[in-house]
Amino acid sequence: MSITVSADVIDRVGLQEAADFQASITTFECVECGTAGDARAEPAVVVLRRSPGLSHLGVAHHRCASSQVREYGAGDLVLADELDLIPRAIGIPSVDGLRPALLLAYEEKITVGGEDPMLKALLAEGLHRVAALGKKAPHSPGWEVTAGPGTAVQVSSSHRTYLSSGAMYAPPAWRTLAAAADEVALIMGRLDRSALHAEGAPLAAYGRAMKEGNLVAGTVPVILR
């Protein structure tokens, strides 16, 4: 596997972030031509696009670009309309027993000058910063989670649909908890790769991310099908 990261990119993001990002790359969408690539089968390069408010680490085919830093003006670089949001049904321990929660998170691949624009949008649409994973989040009017039939899951706010055709295994015990409560804790935001793709639910990692402000939450109604 050949993935090139230039000295200019390393200077801007730091050696550790560059190394972590490089190690996470397998398949990718080329930021130059928009077609799929596989770093295990062809050379790839890391491209850093920077603007005053947002920067993005992306991957390109070696034939399409060299590893470099590209500068953009304010407002010229924005997040894509959709992120890869990965859903997970979890139970959160509390003084009243387990509370049902839906974690909807994306892998951190953006570097932001100031606040992550995705988190900023979630807060503007009614989710909340919560100090600890075990603390019940305030209600978030306008949000709704639909779980089922089968593994189907949908998540929407009054502003947009965040997940329309997701797949999530919800154990019978989770569905029982959700049915009794008629609501779930919706937790959204960014996680590092290891926490996002962990085989089990690493609650300690989720708690750290929430404490650091990388996850936000709200108590929202759930529809079970």
Contacts in CASP RR format, 6 or more apart in sequence:
PFRMAT RR
TARGET T0000
AUTHOR 0000-0000-0000
METHOD contacts of the structure
MODEL  1
MSITVSADVIDRVGLQEAADFQASITTFECVECGTAGDARAEPAVVVLRR
SPGLSHLGVAHHRCASSQVREYGAGDLVLADELDLIPRAIGIPSVDGLRP
ALLLAYEEKITVGGEDPMLKALLAEGLHRVAALGKKAPHSPGWEVTAGPG
TAVQVSSSHRTYLSSGAMYAPPAWRTLAAAADEVALIMGRLDRSALHAEG
APLAAYGRAMKEGNLVAGTVPVILR
1 39 0 8 1.000
1 40 0 8 1.000
2 39 0 8 1.000
2 43 0 8 1.000
2 44 0 8 1.000
2 62 0 8 1.000
3 22 0 8 1.000
3 25 0 8 1.000
3 39 0 8 1.000
3 43 0 8 1.000
3 44 0 8 1.000
3 45 0 8 1.000
3 46 0 8 1.000
3 59 0 8 1.000
4 43 0 8 1.000
4 44 0 8 1.000
4 45 0 8 1.000
4 46 0 8 1.000
4 62 0 8 1.000
4 66 0 8 1.000
4 67 0 8 1.000
5 18 0 8 1.000
5 21 0 8 1.000
5 22 0 8 1.000
5 45 0 8 1.000
5 46 0 8 1.000
5 67 0 8 1.000
6 45 0 8 1.000
6 46 0 8 1.000
6 66 0 8 1.000
6 67 0 8 1.000
6 68 0 8 1.000
6 69 0 8 1.000
8 48 0 8 1.000
8 67 0 8 1.000
8 68 0 8 1.000
8 69 0 8 1.000
9 18 0 8 1.000
9 46 0 8 1.000
9 47 0 8 1.000
9 48 0 8 1.000
9 57 0 8 1.000
9 67 0 8 1.000
9 68 0 8 1.000
9 69 0 8 1.000
10 18 0 8 1.000
12 48 0 8 1.000
12 50 0 8 1.000
12 55 0 8 1.000
12 69 0 8 1.000
13 21 0 8 1.000
13 48 0 8 1.000
13 55 0 8 1.000
13 57 0 8 1.000
13 111 0 8 1.000
17 57 0 8 1.000
17 111 0 8 1.000
18 46 0 8 1.000
20 192 0 8 1.000
20 193 0 8 1.000
21 46 0 8 1.000
21 57 0 8 1.000
21 109 0 8 1.000
22 46 0 8 1.000
24 107 0 8 1.000
24 193 0 8 1.000
25 39 0 8 1.000
25 44 0 8 1.000
25 46 0 8 1.000
25 59 0 8 1.000
26 38 0 8 1.000
26 39 0 8 1.000
26 40 0 8 1.000
27 36 0 8 1.000
27 37 0 8 1.000
27 38 0 8 1.000
27 39 0 8 1.000
28 36 0 8 1.000
28 37 0 8 1.000
28 38 0 8 1.000
28 39 0 8 1.000
28 44 0 8 1.000
28 58 0 8 1.000
28 59 0 8 1.000
29 35 0 8 1.000
29 36 0 8 1.000
29 37 0 8 1.000
29 59 0 8 1.000
30 36 0 8 1.000
30 37 0 8 1.000
30 59 0 8 1.000
30 60 0 8 1.000
30 61 0 8 1.000
30 64 0 8 1.000
31 47 0 8 1.000
31 49 0 8 1.000
31 58 0 8 1.000
31 59 0 8 1.000
31 60 0 8 1.000
31 65 0 8 1.000
32 47 0 8 1.000
32 60 0 8 1.000
32 61 0 8 1.000
32 64 0 8 1.000
32 65 0 8 1.000
33 60 0 8 1.000
33 61 0 8 1.000
33 64 0 8 1.000
35 61 0 8 1.000
37 44 0 8 1.000
37 61 0 8 1.000
39 59 0 8 1.000
42 61 0 8 1.000
42 62 0 8 1.000
43 61 0 8 1.000
43 62 0 8 1.000
44 59 0 8 1.000
44 60 0 8 1.000
44 61 0 8 1.000
44 62 0 8 1.000
45 59 0 8 1.000
45 60 0 8 1.000
45 61 0 8 1.000
45 62 0 8 1.000
45 65 0 8 1.000
45 66 0 8 1.000
45 67 0 8 1.000
46 57 0 8 1.000
46 58 0 8 1.000
46 59 0 8 1.000
46 67 0 8 1.000
47 57 0 8 1.000
47 58 0 8 1.000
47 59 0 8 1.000
47 60 0 8 1.000
47 65 0 8 1.000
47 67 0 8 1.000
47 68 0 8 1.000
47 70 0 8 1.000
48 55 0 8 1.000
48 56 0 8 1.000
48 57 0 8 1.000
48 58 0 8 1.000
48 68 0 8 1.000
48 69 0 8 1.000
48 70 0 8 1.000
49 55 0 8 1.000
49 56 0 8 1.000
49 58 0 8 1.000
49 70 0 8 1.000
49 72 0 8 1.000
49 77 0 8 1.000
50 69 0 8 1.000
50 70 0 8 1.000
50 71 0 8 1.000
50 72 0 8 1.000
50 77 0 8 1.000
51 71 0 8 1.000
51 72 0 8 1.000
51 73 0 8 1.000
51 74 0 8 1.000
51 75 0 8 1.000
51 76 0 8 1.000
51 77 0 8 1.000
52 73 0 8 1.000
52 74 0 8 1.000
52 75 0 8 1.000
52 113 0 8 1.000
53 74 0 8 1.000
53 75 0 8 1.000
53 77 0 8 1.000
53 112 0 8 1.000
53 113 0 8 1.000
53 114 0 8 1.000
54 77 0 8 1.000
54 78 0 8 1.000
54 79 0 8 1.000
54 110 0 8 1.000
54 112 0 8 1.000
54 113 0 8 1.000
54 117 0 8 1.000
55 77 0 8 1.000
55 110 0 8 1.000
55 111 0 8 1.000
55 112 0 8 1.000
55 113 0 8 1.000
56 77 0 8 1.000
56 79 0 8 1.000
56 109 0 8 1.000
56 110 0 8 1.000
56 111 0 8 1.000
57 109 0 8 1.000
57 110 0 8 1.000
57 111 0 8 1.000
58 109 0 8 1.000
78 117 0 8 1.000
79 110 0 8 1.000
79 117 0 8 1.000
79 118 0 8 1.000
83 106 0 8 1.000
83 118 0 8 1.000
84 106 0 8 1.000
84 107 0 8 1.000
85 104 0 8 1.000
85 105 0 8 1.000
85 106 0 8 1.000
85 155 0 8 1.000
85 162 0 8 1.000
85 163 0 8 1.000
85 188 0 8 1.000
86 104 0 8 1.000
86 105 0 8 1.000
86 106 0 8 1.000
86 196 0 8 1.000
86 197 0 8 1.000
87 102 0 8 1.000
87 103 0 8 1.000
87 104 0 8 1.000
87 153 0 8 1.000
87 155 0 8 1.000
87 163 0 8 1.000
87 166 0 8 1.000
87 167 0 8 1.000
87 168 0 8 1.000
88 102 0 8 1.000
88 103 0 8 1.000
88 104 0 8 1.000
88 105 0 8 1.000
88 168 0 8 1.000
88 201 0 8 1.000
89 100 0 8 1.000
89 101 0 8 1.000
89 102 0 8 1.000
89 103 0 8 1.000
89 147 0 8 1.000
89 168 0 8 1.000
89 169 0 8 1.000
89 170 0 8 1.000
89 171 0 8 1.000
89 174 0 8 1.000
90 101 0 8 1.000
90 102 0 8 1.000
90 103 0 8 1.000
90 174 0 8 1.000
90 201 0 8 1.000
90 203 0 8 1.000
90 206 0 8 1.000
91 98 0 8 1.000
91 99 0 8 1.000
91 100 0 8 1.000
91 101 0 8 1.000
91 174 0 8 1.000
91 177 0 8 1.000
91 201 0 8 1.000
92 98 0 8 1.000
92 99 0 8 1.000
92 100 0 8 1.000
92 101 0 8 1.000
92 133 0 8 1.000
92 134 0 8 1.000
92 185 0 8 1.000
92 203 0 8 1.000
93 99 0 8 1.000
93 134 0 8 1.000
93 203 0 8 1.000
94 134 0 8 1.000
94 136 0 8 1.000
98 177 0 8 1.000
99 134 0 8 1.000
99 136 0 8 1.000
99 177 0 8 1.000
99 181 0 8 1.000
99 184 0 8 1.000
99 185 0 8 1.000
100 174 0 8 1.000
100 177 0 8 1.000
100 178 0 8 1.000
100 181 0 8 1.000
100 184 0 8 1.000
100 185 0 8 1.000
100 222 0 8 1.000
101 184 0 8 1.000
101 185 0 8 1.000
101 186 0 8 1.000
101 187 0 8 1.000
102 145 0 8 1.000
102 147 0 8 1.000
102 153 0 8 1.000
102 155 0 8 1.000
102 168 0 8 1.000
102 184 0 8 1.000
102 185 0 8 1.000
102 186 0 8 1.000
102 187 0 8 1.000
102 222 0 8 1.000
103 187 0 8 1.000
103 188 0 8 1.000
103 201 0 8 1.000
103 206 0 8 1.000
104 155 0 8 1.000
104 162 0 8 1.000
104 163 0 8 1.000
104 186 0 8 1.000
104 187 0 8 1.000
104 188 0 8 1.000
104 189 0 8 1.000
105 187 0 8 1.000
105 188 0 8 1.000
105 189 0 8 1.000
105 190 0 8 1.000
105 191 0 8 1.000
105 196 0 8 1.000
105 215 0 8 1.000
106 118 0 8 1.000
106 189 0 8 1.000
106 190 0 8 1.000
106 191 0 8 1.000
106 196 0 8 1.000
107 190 0 8 1.000
107 191 0 8 1.000
107 192 0 8 1.000
107 193 0 8 1.000
107 196 0 8 1.000
108 190 0 8 1.000
108 191 0 8 1.000
108 192 0 8 1.000
108 193 0 8 1.000
108 214 0 8 1.000
110 116 0 8 1.000
116 189 0 8 1.000
116 190 0 8 1.000
116 214 0 8 1.000
118 189 0 8 1.000
118 190 0 8 1.000
119 189 0 8 1.000
119 190 0 8 1.000
119 213 0 8 1.000
119 214 0 8 1.000
119 216 0 8 1.000
122 188 0 8 1.000
122 189 0 8 1.000
122 216 0 8 1.000
123 129 0 8 1.000
123 216 0 8 1.000
125 143 0 8 1.000
125 157 0 8 1.000
125 158 0 8 1.000
125 159 0 8 1.000
125 160 0 8 1.000
126 140 0 8 1.000
126 141 0 8 1.000
126 142 0 8 1.000
126 143 0 8 1.000
126 157 0 8 1.000
126 218 0 8 1.000
127 137 0 8 1.000
127 140 0 8 1.000
127 143 0 8 1.000
127 186 0 8 1.000
127 188 0 8 1.000
127 216 0 8 1.000
127 217 0 8 1.000
127 218 0 8 1.000
128 137 0 8 1.000
128 138 0 8 1.000
128 140 0 8 1.000
128 216 0 8 1.000
128 217 0 8 1.000
128 218 0 8 1.000
129 213 0 8 1.000
129 216 0 8 1.000
130 137 0 8 1.000
130 210 0 8 1.000
130 216 0 8 1.000
130 217 0 8 1.000
130 218 0 8 1.000
131 210 0 8 1.000
131 211 0 8 1.000
132 207 0 8 1.000
132 210 0 8 1.000
132 211 0 8 1.000
133 187 0 8 1.000
133 203 0 8 1.000
133 206 0 8 1.000
133 207 0 8 1.000
133 210 0 8 1.000
136 185 0 8 1.000
136 219 0 8 1.000
137 185 0 8 1.000
137 186 0 8 1.000
137 187 0 8 1.000
137 217 0 8 1.000
137 218 0 8 1.000
137 219 0 8 1.000
138 218 0 8 1.000
138 219 0 8 1.000
139 218 0 8 1.000
139 219 0 8 1.000
139 220 0 8 1.000
140 157 0 8 1.000
140 186 0 8 1.000
140 218 0 8 1.000
140 219 0 8 1.000
140 220 0 8 1.000
141 158 0 8 1.000
142 157 0 8 1.000
142 158 0 8 1.000
142 220 0 8 1.000
143 155 0 8 1.000
143 156 0 8 1.000
143 157 0 8 1.000
143 158 0 8 1.000
143 186 0 8 1.000
143 218 0 8 1.000
143 220 0 8 1.000
143 221 0 8 1.000
144 155 0 8 1.000
144 156 0 8 1.000
144 220 0 8 1.000
144 221 0 8 1.000
144 222 0 8 1.000
144 223 0 8 1.000
145 153 0 8 1.000
145 154 0 8 1.000
145 155 0 8 1.000
145 184 0 8 1.000
145 186 0 8 1.000
145 220 0 8 1.000
145 221 0 8 1.000
145 222 0 8 1.000
145 223 0 8 1.000
146 152 0 8 1.000
146 153 0 8 1.000
146 154 0 8 1.000
146 155 0 8 1.000
146 222 0 8 1.000
146 223 0 8 1.000
146 225 0 8 1.000
147 153 0 8 1.000
147 168 0 8 1.000
147 170 0 8 1.000
147 175 0 8 1.000
147 178 0 8 1.000
147 222 0 8 1.000
147 223 0 8 1.000
147 224 0 8 1.000
147 225 0 8 1.000
148 170 0 8 1.000
148 224 0 8 1.000
148 225 0 8 1.000
149 225 0 8 1.000
151 166 0 8 1.000
151 167 0 8 1.000
151 168 0 8 1.000
151 169 0 8 1.000
151 170 0 8 1.000
152 165 0 8 1.000
152 166 0 8 1.000
152 167 0 8 1.000
152 225 0 8 1.000
153 163 0 8 1.000
153 166 0 8 1.000
153 167 0 8 1.000
153 168 0 8 1.000
153 170 0 8 1.000
154 161 0 8 1.000
154 163 0 8 1.000
154 164 0 8 1.000
154 165 0 8 1.000
154 166 0 8 1.000
155 161 0 8 1.000
155 162 0 8 1.000
155 163 0 8 1.000
155 186 0 8 1.000
156 162 0 8 1.000
156 163 0 8 1.000
156 164 0 8 1.000
162 188 0 8 1.000
170 178 0 8 1.000
175 224 0 8 1.000
178 184 0 8 1.000
178 222 0 8 1.000
178 224 0 8 1.000
179 224 0 8 1.000
181 222 0 8 1.000
182 221 0 8 1.000
182 222 0 8 1.000
183 219 0 8 1.000
183 220 0 8 1.000
183 221 0 8 1.000
183 222 0 8 1.000
184 219 0 8 1.000
184 220 0 8 1.000
184 222 0 8 1.000
185 217 0 8 1.000
185 218 0 8 1.000
185 219 0 8 1.000
185 220 0 8 1.000
186 217 0 8 1.000
186 218 0 8 1.000
186 219 0 8 1.000
186 220 0 8 1.000
187 206 0 8 1.000
187 210 0 8 1.000
187 215 0 8 1.000
187 216 0 8 1.000
187 217 0 8 1.000
187 218 0 8 1.000
188 215 0 8 1.000
188 216 0 8 1.000
188 217 0 8 1.000
189 209 0 8 1.000
189 214 0 8 1.000
189 215 0 8 1.000
189 216 0 8 1.000
190 209 0 8 1.000
190 214 0 8 1.000
190 215 0 8 1.000
191 205 0 8 1.000
191 206 0 8 1.000
191 209 0 8 1.000
191 214 0 8 1.000
191 215 0 8 1.000
192 205 0 8 1.000
194 205 0 8 1.000
195 202 0 8 1.000
195 205 0 8 1.000
195 206 0 8 1.000
195 209 0 8 1.000
198 205 0 8 1.000
206 215 0 8 1.000
207 215 0 8 1.000
209 215 0 8 1.000
210 217 0 8 1.000
END
